[in-house]
Amino acid sequence: MTPAVTMYSTPWCGYCHRLKSQMDREGISYEVVDIEQVPDAAFIVEQVNNGNQTVPTLVYSDGTAQTNPSLAAVKEKLASLV
């Protein structure tokens, strides 16, 4: 089954590492896309963030996005998708 959320990230982003760890501890599955390795990924992040490459940017299965959300915000959004 495909995760309900995709995290756009970079290997050096501390906020990304923190959110990944929190989501892992909670058993939340997600797909990670490195915007420095996937050519179209940076463009997706820029569209969501007014031209900025701000990570982590999470895009959900319903097409909505959150930028640098808290774990609580991620859990709330995922609950609304069920």
PDB file with SEQRES, HELIX, SHEET and CRYST1 records, atoms N, CA, C and O in Angstrom:
SEQRES   1 A   82  MET THR PRO ALA VAL THR MET TYR SER THR PRO TRP CYS          
SEQRES   2 A   82  GLY TYR CYS HIS ARG LEU LYS SER GLN MET ASP ARG GLU          
SEQRES   3 A   82  GLY ILE SER TYR GLU VAL VAL ASP ILE GLU GLN VAL PRO          
SEQRES   4 A   82  ASP ALA ALA PHE ILE VAL GLU GLN VAL ASN ASN GLY ASN          
SEQRES   5 A   82  GLN THR VAL PRO THR LEU VAL TYR SER ASP GLY THR ALA          
SEQRES   6 A   82  GLN THR ASN PRO SER LEU ALA ALA VAL LYS GLU LYS LEU          
SEQRES   7 A   82  ALA SER LEU VAL                                              
HELIX    1 AA1 GLY A   14  ARG A   25  1                                  12    
HELIX    2 AA2 PRO A   39  VAL A   48  1                                  10    
HELIX    3 AA3 LEU A   71  LEU A   81  1                                  11    
SHEET    1 AA1 4 GLU A  31  ASP A  34  0                                        
SHEET    2 AA1 4 VAL A   5  SER A   9  1                                        
SHEET    3 AA1 4 THR A  57  TYR A  60 -1                                        
SHEET    4 AA1 4 ALA A  65  THR A  67 -1                                        
CRYST1    1.000    1.000    1.000  90.00  90.00  90.00 P 1           1          
ATOM      1  N   MET A   1       0.836  -1.189   0.000  1.00  0.00           N  
ATOM      2  CA  MET A   1       0.000   0.000   0.000  1.00  0.00           C  
ATOM      3  C   MET A   1       0.878   1.249   0.000  1.00  0.00           C  
ATOM      4  O   MET A   1       1.881   1.307   0.711  1.00  0.00           O  
ATOM      5  N   THR A   2       0.505   2.231  -0.786  1.00  0.00           N  
ATOM      6  CA  THR A   2       1.262   3.466  -0.894  1.00  0.00           C  
ATOM      7  C   THR A   2       1.020   4.340   0.336  1.00  0.00           C  
ATOM      8  O   THR A   2      -0.123   4.509   0.760  1.00  0.00           O  
ATOM      9  N   PRO A   3       2.092   4.899   0.912  1.00  0.00           N  
ATOM     10  CA  PRO A   3       1.898   5.793   2.058  1.00  0.00           C  
ATOM     11  C   PRO A   3       1.007   6.982   1.681  1.00  0.00           C  
ATOM     12  O   PRO A   3       1.000   7.422   0.531  1.00  0.00           O  
ATOM     13  N   ALA A   4       0.267   7.488   2.650  1.00  0.00           N  
ATOM     14  CA  ALA A   4      -0.641   8.612   2.417  1.00  0.00           C  
ATOM     15  C   ALA A   4       0.095   9.941   2.380  1.00  0.00           C  
ATOM     16  O   ALA A   4      -0.510  10.984   2.131  1.00  0.00           O  
ATOM     17  N   VAL A   5       1.406   9.906   2.628  1.00  0.00           N  
ATOM     18  CA  VAL A   5       2.164  11.153   2.660  1.00  0.00           C  
ATOM     19  C   VAL A   5       3.547  10.946   2.031  1.00  0.00           C  
ATOM     20  O   VAL A   5       4.180   9.902   2.187  1.00  0.00           O  
ATOM     21  N   THR A   6       3.985  11.980   1.321  1.00  0.00           N  
ATOM     22  CA  THR A   6       5.330  12.027   0.752  1.00  0.00           C  
ATOM     23  C   THR A   6       6.059  13.193   1.401  1.00  0.00           C  
ATOM     24  O   THR A   6       5.552  14.314   1.443  1.00  0.00           O  
ATOM     25  N   MET A   7       7.259  12.914   1.907  1.00  0.00           N  
ATOM     26  CA  MET A   7       8.073  13.959   2.515  1.00  0.00           C  
ATOM     27  C   MET A   7       9.173  14.356   1.542  1.00  0.00           C  
ATOM     28  O   MET A   7      10.003  13.533   1.155  1.00  0.00           O  
ATOM     29  N   TYR A   8       9.168  15.621   1.154  1.00  0.00           N  
ATOM     30  CA  TYR A   8      10.233  16.170   0.327  1.00  0.00           C  
ATOM     31  C   TYR A   8      11.286  16.694   1.289  1.00  0.00           C  
ATOM     32  O   TYR A   8      10.981  17.456   2.206  1.00  0.00           O  
ATOM     33  N   SER A   9      12.532  16.278   1.069  1.00  0.00           N  
ATOM     34  CA  SER A   9      13.569  16.449   2.074  1.00  0.00           C  
ATOM     35  C   SER A   9      14.930  16.639   1.403  1.00  0.00           C  
ATOM     36  O   SER A   9      15.058  16.561   0.181  1.00  0.00           O  
ATOM     37  N   THR A  10      15.934  16.889   2.234  1.00  0.00           N  
ATOM     38  CA  THR A  10      17.343  16.838   1.817  1.00  0.00           C  
ATOM     39  C   THR A  10      18.093  16.065   2.892  1.00  0.00           C  
ATOM     40  O   THR A  10      17.639  15.993   4.034  1.00  0.00           O  
ATOM     41  N   PRO A  11      19.246  15.480   2.534  1.00  0.00           N  
ATOM     42  CA  PRO A  11      19.999  14.702   3.528  1.00  0.00           C  
ATOM     43  C   PRO A  11      20.544  15.552   4.689  1.00  0.00           C  
ATOM     44  O   PRO A  11      20.782  15.027   5.777  1.00  0.00           O  
ATOM     45  N   TRP A  12      20.737  16.833   4.467  1.00  0.00           N  
ATOM     46  CA  TRP A  12      21.372  17.683   5.471  1.00  0.00           C  
ATOM     47  C   TRP A  12      20.374  18.462   6.328  1.00  0.00           C  
ATOM     48  O   TRP A  12      20.789  19.231   7.194  1.00  0.00           O  
ATOM     49  N   CYS A  13      19.083  18.284   6.109  1.00  0.00           N  
ATOM     50  CA  CYS A  13      18.052  19.071   6.804  1.00  0.00           C  
ATOM     51  C   CYS A  13      17.762  18.499   8.191  1.00  0.00           C  
ATOM     52  O   CYS A  13      17.228  17.396   8.310  1.00  0.00           O  
ATOM     53  N   GLY A  14      18.110  19.237   9.228  1.00  0.00           N  
ATOM     54  CA  GLY A  14      17.869  18.808  10.600  1.00  0.00           C  
ATOM     55  C   GLY A  14      16.390  18.676  10.933  1.00  0.00           C  
ATOM     56  O   GLY A  14      15.989  17.747  11.634  1.00  0.00           O  
ATOM     57  N   TYR A  15      15.581  19.600  10.432  1.00  0.00           N  
ATOM     58  CA  TYR A  15      14.134  19.525  10.666  1.00  0.00           C  
ATOM     59  C   TYR A  15      13.552  18.261  10.037  1.00  0.00           C  
ATOM     60  O   TYR A  15      12.646  17.639  10.592  1.00  0.00           O  
ATOM     61  N   CYS A  16      14.081  17.892   8.875  1.00  0.00           N  
ATOM     62  CA  CYS A  16      13.628  16.677   8.192  1.00  0.00           C  
ATOM     63  C   CYS A  16      13.973  15.442   9.019  1.00  0.00           C  
ATOM     64  O   CYS A  16      13.134  14.563   9.214  1.00  0.00           O  
ATOM     65  N   HIS A  17      15.214  15.382   9.504  1.00  0.00           N  
ATOM     66  CA  HIS A  17      15.648  14.236  10.323  1.00  0.00           C  
ATOM     67  C   HIS A  17      14.786  14.109  11.577  1.00  0.00           C  
ATOM     68  O   HIS A  17      14.397  13.006  11.959  1.00  0.00           O  
ATOM     69  N   ARG A  18      14.491  15.240  12.214  1.00  0.00           N  
ATOM     70  CA  ARG A  18      13.679  15.214  13.428  1.00  0.00           C  
ATOM     71  C   ARG A  18      12.277  14.690  13.131  1.00  0.00           C  
ATOM     72  O   ARG A  18      11.775  13.826  13.850  1.00  0.00           O  
ATOM     73  N   LEU A  19      11.639  15.207  12.075  1.00  0.00           N  
ATOM     74  CA  LEU A  19      10.282  14.775  11.752  1.00  0.00           C  
ATOM     75  C   LEU A  19      10.253  13.309  11.325  1.00  0.00           C  
ATOM     76  O   LEU A  19       9.329  12.578  11.682  1.00  0.00           O  
ATOM     77  N   LYS A  20      11.261  12.876  10.563  1.00  0.00           N  
ATOM     78  CA  LYS A  20      11.334  11.459  10.175  1.00  0.00           C  
ATOM     79  C   LYS A  20      11.412  10.574  11.418  1.00  0.00           C  
ATOM     80  O   LYS A  20      10.710   9.566  11.503  1.00  0.00           O  
ATOM     81  N   SER A  21      12.253  10.937  12.374  1.00  0.00           N  
ATOM     82  CA  SER A  21      12.400  10.156  13.605  1.00  0.00           C  
ATOM     83  C   SER A  21      11.087  10.097  14.374  1.00  0.00           C  
ATOM     84  O   SER A  21      10.701   9.040  14.873  1.00  0.00           O  
ATOM     85  N   GLN A  22      10.407  11.227  14.470  1.00  0.00           N  
ATOM     86  CA  GLN A  22       9.131  11.277  15.184  1.00  0.00           C  
ATOM     87  C   GLN A  22       8.090  10.400  14.485  1.00  0.00           C  
ATOM     88  O   GLN A  22       7.356   9.661  15.140  1.00  0.00           O  
ATOM     89  N   MET A  23       8.029  10.483  13.167  1.00  0.00           N  
ATOM     90  CA  MET A  23       7.059   9.691  12.412  1.00  0.00           C  
ATOM     91  C   MET A  23       7.395   8.199  12.497  1.00  0.00           C  
ATOM     92  O   MET A  23       6.495   7.363  12.578  1.00  0.00           O  
ATOM     93  N   ASP A  24       8.676   7.870  12.480  1.00  0.00           N  
ATOM     94  CA  ASP A  24       9.099   6.474  12.625  1.00  0.00           C  
ATOM     95  C   ASP A  24       8.656   5.924  13.982  1.00  0.00           C  
ATOM     96  O   ASP A  24       8.126   4.816  14.061  1.00  0.00           O  
ATOM     97  N   ARG A  25       8.873   6.696  15.046  1.00  0.00           N  
ATOM     98  CA  ARG A  25       8.477   6.267  16.385  1.00  0.00           C  
ATOM     99  C   ARG A  25       6.974   6.033  16.497  1.00  0.00           C  
ATOM    100  O   ARG A  25       6.527   5.164  17.246  1.00  0.00           O  
ATOM    101  N   GLU A  26       6.201   6.811  15.750  1.00  0.00           N  
ATOM    102  CA  GLU A  26       4.739   6.697  15.779  1.00  0.00           C  
ATOM    103  C   GLU A  26       4.215   5.639  14.796  1.00  0.00           C  
ATOM    104  O   GLU A  26       3.016   5.365  14.753  1.00  0.00           O  
ATOM    105  N   GLY A  27       5.121   5.052  14.014  1.00  0.00           N  
ATOM    106  CA  GLY A  27       4.705   4.030  13.053  1.00  0.00           C  
ATOM    107  C   GLY A  27       3.992   4.595  11.840  1.00  0.00           C  
ATOM    108  O   GLY A  27       3.217   3.893  11.190  1.00  0.00           O  
ATOM    109  N   ILE A  28       4.247   5.862  11.530  1.00  0.00           N  
ATOM    110  CA  ILE A  28       3.623   6.502  10.371  1.00  0.00           C  
ATOM    111  C   ILE A  28       4.486   6.227   9.144  1.00  0.00           C  
ATOM    112  O   ILE A  28       5.667   6.573   9.115  1.00  0.00           O  
ATOM    113  N   SER A  29       3.888   5.603   8.134  1.00  0.00           N  
ATOM    114  CA  SER A  29       4.656   5.317   6.914  1.00  0.00           C  
ATOM    115  C   SER A  29       4.615   6.530   5.985  1.00  0.00           C  
ATOM    116  O   SER A  29       3.623   7.256   5.919  1.00  0.00           O  
ATOM    117  N   TYR A  30       5.697   6.721   5.290  1.00  0.00           N  
ATOM    118  CA  TYR A  30       5.830   7.858   4.382  1.00  0.00           C  
ATOM    119  C   TYR A  30       6.872   7.521   3.336  1.00  0.00           C  
ATOM    120  O   TYR A  30       7.720   6.650   3.531  1.00  0.00           O  
ATOM    121  N   GLU A  31       6.791   8.220   2.238  1.00  0.00           N  
ATOM    122  CA  GLU A  31       7.790   8.097   1.180  1.00  0.00           C  
ATOM    123  C   GLU A  31       8.666   9.332   1.267  1.00  0.00           C  
ATOM    124  O   GLU A  31       8.161  10.436   1.468  1.00  0.00           O  
ATOM    125  N   VAL A  32       9.969   9.162   1.120  1.00  0.00           N  
ATOM    126  CA  VAL A  32      10.896  10.292   1.157  1.00  0.00           C  
ATOM    127  C   VAL A  32      11.407  10.554  -0.256  1.00  0.00           C  
ATOM    128  O   VAL A  32      11.807   9.634  -0.969  1.00  0.00           O  
ATOM    129  N   VAL A  33      11.384  11.828  -0.643  1.00  0.00           N  
ATOM    130  CA  VAL A  33      11.927  12.238  -1.935  1.00  0.00           C  
ATOM    131  C   VAL A  33      12.981  13.313  -1.658  1.00  0.00           C  
ATOM    132  O   VAL A  33      12.676  14.359  -1.087  1.00  0.00           O  
ATOM    133  N   ASP A  34      14.209  13.046  -2.065  1.00  0.00           N  
ATOM    134  CA  ASP A  34      15.321  13.987  -1.895  1.00  0.00           C  
ATOM    135  C   ASP A  34      15.256  15.003  -3.037  1.00  0.00           C  
ATOM    136  O   ASP A  34      15.453  14.645  -4.198  1.00  0.00           O  
ATOM    137  N   ILE A  35      14.982  16.260  -2.712  1.00  0.00           N  
ATOM    138  CA  ILE A  35      14.818  17.267  -3.764  1.00  0.00           C  
ATOM    139  C   ILE A  35      16.124  17.594  -4.482  1.00  0.00           C  
ATOM    140  O   ILE A  35      16.108  18.235  -5.532  1.00  0.00           O  
ATOM    141  N   GLU A  36      17.251  17.159  -3.926  1.00  0.00           N  
ATOM    142  CA  GLU A  36      18.527  17.377  -4.601  1.00  0.00           C  
ATOM    143  C   GLU A  36      18.841  16.255  -5.588  1.00  0.00           C  
ATOM    144  O   GLU A  36      19.723  16.407  -6.434  1.00  0.00           O  
ATOM    145  N   GLN A  37      18.133  15.135  -5.490  1.00  0.00           N  
ATOM    146  CA  GLN A  37      18.391  13.987  -6.355  1.00  0.00           C  
ATOM    147  C   GLN A  37      17.298  13.759  -7.404  1.00  0.00           C  
ATOM    148  O   GLN A  37      17.558  13.167  -8.452  1.00  0.00           O  
ATOM    149  N   VAL A  38      16.092  14.223  -7.128  1.00  0.00           N  
ATOM    150  CA  VAL A  38      14.963  14.018  -8.042  1.00  0.00           C  
ATOM    151  C   VAL A  38      14.644  15.360  -8.701  1.00  0.00           C  
ATOM    152  O   VAL A  38      14.154  16.274  -8.038  1.00  0.00           O  
ATOM    153  N   PRO A  39      14.920  15.481  -9.999  1.00  0.00           N  
ATOM    154  CA  PRO A  39      14.806  16.777 -10.681  1.00  0.00           C  
ATOM    155  C   PRO A  39      13.460  17.494 -10.506  1.00  0.00           C  
ATOM    156  O   PRO A  39      13.447  18.703 -10.270  1.00  0.00           O  
ATOM    157  N   ASP A  40      12.350  16.797 -10.612  1.00  0.00           N  
ATOM    158  CA  ASP A  40      11.040  17.456 -10.533  1.00  0.00           C  
ATOM    159  C   ASP A  40      10.615  17.770  -9.102  1.00  0.00           C  
ATOM    160  O   ASP A  40       9.695  18.562  -8.894  1.00  0.00           O  
ATOM    161  N   ALA A  41      11.261  17.171  -8.128  1.00  0.00           N  
ATOM    162  CA  ALA A  41      10.852  17.338  -6.736  1.00  0.00           C  
ATOM    163  C   ALA A  41      11.036  18.769  -6.241  1.00  0.00           C  
ATOM    164  O   ALA A  41      10.171  19.291  -5.538  1.00  0.00           O  
ATOM    165  N   ALA A  42      12.128  19.401  -6.590  1.00  0.00           N  
ATOM    166  CA  ALA A  42      12.360  20.777  -6.150  1.00  0.00           C  
ATOM    167  C   ALA A  42      11.265  21.697  -6.689  1.00  0.00           C  
ATOM    168  O   ALA A  42      10.829  22.618  -5.998  1.00  0.00           O  
ATOM    169  N   PHE A  43      10.828  21.451  -7.905  1.00  0.00           N  
ATOM    170  CA  PHE A  43       9.764  22.258  -8.500  1.00  0.00           C  
ATOM    171  C   PHE A  43       8.457  22.096  -7.723  1.00  0.00           C  
ATOM    172  O   PHE A  43       7.751  23.076  -7.487  1.00  0.00           O  
ATOM    173  N   ILE A  44       8.138  20.873  -7.328  1.00  0.00           N  
ATOM    174  CA  ILE A  44       6.929  20.620  -6.539  1.00  0.00           C  
ATOM    175  C   ILE A  44       6.994  21.400  -5.227  1.00  0.00           C  
ATOM    176  O   ILE A  44       6.021  22.043  -4.832  1.00  0.00           O  
ATOM    177  N   VAL A  45       8.134  21.340  -4.560  1.00  0.00           N  
ATOM    178  CA  VAL A  45       8.314  22.055  -3.285  1.00  0.00           C  
ATOM    179  C   VAL A  45       8.194  23.568  -3.506  1.00  0.00           C  
ATOM    180  O   VAL A  45       7.578  24.260  -2.696  1.00  0.00           O  
ATOM    181  N   GLU A  46       8.768  24.078  -4.579  1.00  0.00           N  
ATOM    182  CA  GLU A  46       8.682  25.507  -4.873  1.00  0.00           C  
ATOM    183  C   GLU A  46       7.236  25.939  -5.112  1.00  0.00           C  
ATOM    184  O   GLU A  46       6.832  27.017  -4.677  1.00  0.00           O  
ATOM    185  N   GLN A  47       6.460  25.108  -5.797  1.00  0.00           N  
ATOM    186  CA  GLN A  47       5.055  25.448  -6.058  1.00  0.00           C  
ATOM    187  C   GLN A  47       4.275  25.591  -4.758  1.00  0.00           C  
ATOM    188  O   GLN A  47       3.444  26.489  -4.625  1.00  0.00           O  
ATOM    189  N   VAL A  48       4.537  24.717  -3.809  1.00  0.00           N  
ATOM    190  CA  VAL A  48       3.826  24.716  -2.525  1.00  0.00           C  
ATOM    191  C   VAL A  48       4.274  25.874  -1.633  1.00  0.00           C  
ATOM    192  O   VAL A  48       3.496  26.367  -0.816  1.00  0.00           O  
ATOM    193  N   ASN A  49       5.521  26.307  -1.786  1.00  0.00           N  
ATOM    194  CA  ASN A  49       6.134  27.270  -0.861  1.00  0.00           C  
ATOM    195  C   ASN A  49       6.497  28.605  -1.508  1.00  0.00           C  
ATOM    196  O   ASN A  49       7.540  29.184  -1.205  1.00  0.00           O  
ATOM    197  N   ASN A  50       5.649  29.082  -2.382  1.00  0.00           N  
ATOM    198  CA  ASN A  50       5.836  30.412  -2.988  1.00  0.00           C  
ATOM    199  C   ASN A  50       7.221  30.609  -3.589  1.00  0.00           C  
ATOM    200  O   ASN A  50       7.828  31.669  -3.439  1.00  0.00           O  
ATOM    201  N   GLY A  51       7.720  29.574  -4.275  1.00  0.00           N  
ATOM    202  CA  GLY A  51       9.005  29.673  -4.950  1.00  0.00           C  
ATOM    203  C   GLY A  51      10.202  29.264  -4.108  1.00  0.00           C  
ATOM    204  O   GLY A  51      11.324  29.228  -4.613  1.00  0.00           O  
ATOM    205  N   ASN A  52       9.987  28.956  -2.837  1.00  0.00           N  
ATOM    206  CA  ASN A  52      11.085  28.565  -1.950  1.00  0.00           C  
ATOM    207  C   ASN A  52      11.234  27.052  -1.875  1.00  0.00           C  
ATOM    208  O   ASN A  52      10.251  26.316  -1.950  1.00  0.00           O  
ATOM    209  N   GLN A  53      12.464  26.601  -1.726  1.00  0.00           N  
ATOM    210  CA  GLN A  53      12.742  25.173  -1.565  1.00  0.00           C  
ATOM    211  C   GLN A  53      12.812  24.850  -0.073  1.00  0.00           C  
ATOM    212  O   GLN A  53      13.868  24.469   0.432  1.00  0.00           O  
ATOM    213  N   THR A  54      11.702  25.001   0.625  1.00  0.00           N  
ATOM    214  CA  THR A  54      11.637  24.786   2.061  1.00  0.00           C  
ATOM    215  C   THR A  54      11.307  23.329   2.357  1.00  0.00           C  
ATOM    216  O   THR A  54      10.314  22.798   1.861  1.00  0.00           O  
ATOM    217  N   VAL A  55      12.138  22.691   3.161  1.00  0.00           N  
ATOM    218  CA  VAL A  55      11.906  21.304   3.563  1.00  0.00           C  
ATOM    219  C   VAL A  55      11.954  21.200   5.087  1.00  0.00           C  
ATOM    220  O   VAL A  55      12.631  22.003   5.728  1.00  0.00           O  
ATOM    221  N   PRO A  56      11.262  20.243   5.676  1.00  0.00           N  
ATOM    222  CA  PRO A  56      10.446  19.249   5.006  1.00  0.00           C  
ATOM    223  C   PRO A  56       9.121  19.836   4.515  1.00  0.00           C  
ATOM    224  O   PRO A  56       8.475  20.628   5.201  1.00  0.00           O  
ATOM    225  N   THR A  57       8.747  19.427   3.321  1.00  0.00           N  
ATOM    226  CA  THR A  57       7.418  19.705   2.798  1.00  0.00           C  
ATOM    227  C   THR A  57       6.733  18.364   2.643  1.00  0.00           C  
ATOM    228  O   THR A  57       7.253  17.462   1.986  1.00  0.00           O  
ATOM    229  N   LEU A  58       5.564  18.236   3.248  1.00  0.00           N  
ATOM    230  CA  LEU A  58       4.794  16.997   3.161  1.00  0.00           C  
ATOM    231  C   LEU A  58       3.617  17.212   2.226  1.00  0.00           C  
ATOM    232  O   LEU A  58       2.885  18.195   2.345  1.00  0.00           O  
ATOM    233  N   VAL A  59       3.442  16.275   1.287  1.00  0.00           N  
ATOM    234  CA  VAL A  59       2.303  16.312   0.368  1.00  0.00           C  
ATOM    235  C   VAL A  59       1.499  15.044   0.625  1.00  0.00           C  
ATOM    236  O   VAL A  59       2.028  13.933   0.612  1.00  0.00           O  
ATOM    237  N   TYR A  60       0.216  15.244   0.857  1.00  0.00           N  
ATOM    238  CA  TYR A  60      -0.675  14.147   1.227  1.00  0.00           C  
ATOM    239  C   TYR A  60      -1.416  13.591   0.017  1.00  0.00           C  
ATOM    240  O   TYR A  60      -1.425  14.192  -1.057  1.00  0.00           O  
ATOM    241  N   SER A  61      -2.037  12.429   0.214  1.00  0.00           N  
ATOM    242  CA  SER A  61      -2.719  11.734  -0.869  1.00  0.00           C  
ATOM    243  C   SER A  61      -3.878  12.539  -1.456  1.00  0.00           C  
ATOM    244  O   SER A  61      -4.309  12.274  -2.578  1.00  0.00           O  
ATOM    245  N   ASP A  62      -4.388  13.526  -0.699  1.00  0.00           N  
ATOM    246  CA  ASP A  62      -5.471  14.364  -1.224  1.00  0.00           C  
ATOM    247  C   ASP A  62      -4.947  15.592  -1.959  1.00  0.00           C  
ATOM    248  O   ASP A  62      -5.732  16.428  -2.407  1.00  0.00           O  
ATOM    249  N   GLY A  63      -3.604  15.710  -2.087  1.00  0.00           N  
ATOM    250  CA  GLY A  63      -3.002  16.820  -2.819  1.00  0.00           C  
ATOM    251  C   GLY A  63      -2.667  18.029  -1.970  1.00  0.00           C  
ATOM    252  O   GLY A  63      -2.055  18.972  -2.470  1.00  0.00           O  
ATOM    253  N   THR A  64      -3.051  18.031  -0.696  1.00  0.00           N  
ATOM    254  CA  THR A  64      -2.720  19.150   0.176  1.00  0.00           C  
ATOM    255  C   THR A  64      -1.285  19.002   0.681  1.00  0.00           C  
ATOM    256  O   THR A  64      -0.691  17.928   0.591  1.00  0.00           O  
ATOM    257  N   ALA A  65      -0.739  20.095   1.213  1.00  0.00           N  
ATOM    258  CA  ALA A  65       0.651  20.083   1.656  1.00  0.00           C  
ATOM    259  C   ALA A  65       0.805  20.839   2.972  1.00  0.00           C  
ATOM    260  O   ALA A  65       0.005  21.711   3.310  1.00  0.00           O  
ATOM    261  N   GLN A  66       1.864  20.476   3.704  1.00  0.00           N  
ATOM    262  CA  GLN A  66       2.270  21.185   4.921  1.00  0.00           C  
ATOM    263  C   GLN A  66       3.772  21.387   4.837  1.00  0.00           C  
ATOM    264  O   GLN A  66       4.506  20.523   4.357  1.00  0.00           O  
ATOM    265  N   THR A  67       4.219  22.549   5.315  1.00  0.00           N  
ATOM    266  CA  THR A  67       5.643  22.844   5.338  1.00  0.00           C  
ATOM    267  C   THR A  67       6.122  22.852   6.777  1.00  0.00           C  
ATOM    268  O   THR A  67       5.598  23.586   7.616  1.00  0.00           O  
ATOM    269  N   ASN A  68       7.131  22.023   7.056  1.00  0.00           N  
ATOM    270  CA  ASN A  68       7.723  21.889   8.385  1.00  0.00           C  
ATOM    271  C   ASN A  68       6.654  21.750   9.470  1.00  0.00           C  
ATOM    272  O   ASN A  68       6.652  22.503  10.444  1.00  0.00           O  
ATOM    273  N   PRO A  69       5.741  20.780   9.300  1.00  0.00           N  
ATOM    274  CA  PRO A  69       4.673  20.621  10.289  1.00  0.00           C  
ATOM    275  C   PRO A  69       5.159  19.937  11.562  1.00  0.00           C  
ATOM    276  O   PRO A  69       6.193  19.268  11.571  1.00  0.00           O  
ATOM    277  N   SER A  70       4.400  20.117  12.626  1.00  0.00           N  
ATOM    278  CA  SER A  70       4.659  19.375  13.853  1.00  0.00           C  
ATOM    279  C   SER A  70       4.136  17.953  13.673  1.00  0.00           C  
ATOM    280  O   SER A  70       3.346  17.686  12.767  1.00  0.00           O  
ATOM    281  N   LEU A  71       4.576  17.050  14.530  1.00  0.00           N  
ATOM    282  CA  LEU A  71       4.068  15.680  14.482  1.00  0.00           C  
ATOM    283  C   LEU A  71       2.555  15.678  14.713  1.00  0.00           C  
ATOM    284  O   LEU A  71       1.828  14.922  14.068  1.00  0.00           O  
ATOM    285  N   ALA A  72       2.087  16.516  15.623  1.00  0.00           N  
ATOM    286  CA  ALA A  72       0.643  16.593  15.900  1.00  0.00           C  
ATOM    287  C   ALA A  72      -0.128  17.009  14.650  1.00  0.00           C  
ATOM    288  O   ALA A  72      -1.202  16.472  14.379  1.00  0.00           O  
ATOM    289  N   ALA A  73       0.410  17.961  13.889  1.00  0.00           N  
ATOM    290  CA  ALA A  73      -0.258  18.412  12.666  1.00  0.00           C  
ATOM    291  C   ALA A  73      -0.299  17.294  11.627  1.00  0.00           C  
ATOM    292  O   ALA A  73      -1.291  17.141  10.914  1.00  0.00           O  
ATOM    293  N   VAL A  74       0.778  16.514  11.541  1.00  0.00           N  
ATOM    294  CA  VAL A  74       0.821  15.385  10.604  1.00  0.00           C  
ATOM    295  C   VAL A  74      -0.226  14.348  11.000  1.00  0.00           C  
ATOM    296  O   VAL A  74      -0.981  13.868  10.153  1.00  0.00           O  
ATOM    297  N   LYS A  75      -0.271  14.005  12.277  1.00  0.00           N  
ATOM    298  CA  LYS A  75      -1.229  13.005  12.745  1.00  0.00           C  
ATOM    299  C   LYS A  75      -2.671  13.470  12.520  1.00  0.00           C  
ATOM    300  O   LYS A  75      -3.526  12.682  12.116  1.00  0.00           O  
ATOM    301  N   GLU A  76      -2.932  14.739  12.781  1.00  0.00           N  
ATOM    302  CA  GLU A  76      -4.275  15.288  12.578  1.00  0.00           C  
ATOM    303  C   GLU A  76      -4.667  15.212  11.106  1.00  0.00           C  
ATOM    304  O   GLU A  76      -5.789  14.828  10.776  1.00  0.00           O  
ATOM    305  N   LYS A  77      -3.738  15.579  10.222  1.00  0.00           N  
ATOM    306  CA  LYS A  77      -4.028  15.546   8.786  1.00  0.00           C  
ATOM    307  C   LYS A  77      -4.266  14.114   8.326  1.00  0.00           C  
ATOM    308  O   LYS A  77      -5.219  13.853   7.591  1.00  0.00           O  
ATOM    309  N   LEU A  78      -3.422  13.193   8.744  1.00  0.00           N  
ATOM    310  CA  LEU A  78      -3.592  11.789   8.333  1.00  0.00           C  
ATOM    311  C   LEU A  78      -4.926  11.227   8.829  1.00  0.00           C  
ATOM    312  O   LEU A  78      -5.572  10.453   8.122  1.00  0.00           O  
ATOM    313  N   ALA A  79      -5.336  11.607  10.024  1.00  0.00           N  
ATOM    314  CA  ALA A  79      -6.618  11.142  10.564  1.00  0.00           C  
ATOM    315  C   ALA A  79      -7.776  11.645   9.717  1.00  0.00           C  
ATOM    316  O   ALA A  79      -8.787  10.958   9.575  1.00  0.00           O  
ATOM    317  N   SER A  80      -7.635  12.845   9.151  1.00  0.00           N  
ATOM    318  CA  SER A  80      -8.703  13.420   8.332  1.00  0.00           C  
ATOM    319  C   SER A  80      -8.815  12.747   6.972  1.00  0.00           C  
ATOM    320  O   SER A  80      -9.824  12.898   6.284  1.00  0.00           O  
ATOM    321  N   LEU A  81      -7.783  12.005   6.581  1.00  0.00           N  
ATOM    322  CA  LEU A  81      -7.783  11.339   5.270  1.00  0.00           C  
ATOM    323  C   LEU A  81      -8.461   9.979   5.304  1.00  0.00           C  
ATOM    324  O   LEU A  81      -8.758   9.408   4.254  1.00  0.00           O  
ATOM    325  N   VAL A  82      -8.705   9.461   6.486  1.00  0.00           N  
ATOM    326  CA  VAL A  82      -9.275   8.099   6.616  1.00  0.00           C  
ATOM    327  C   VAL A  82     -10.720   8.081   6.177  1.00  0.00           C  
ATOM    328  O   VAL A  82     -11.363   7.033   6.214  1.00  0.00           O  
TER     329      VAL A  82                                                      
END                                                                             
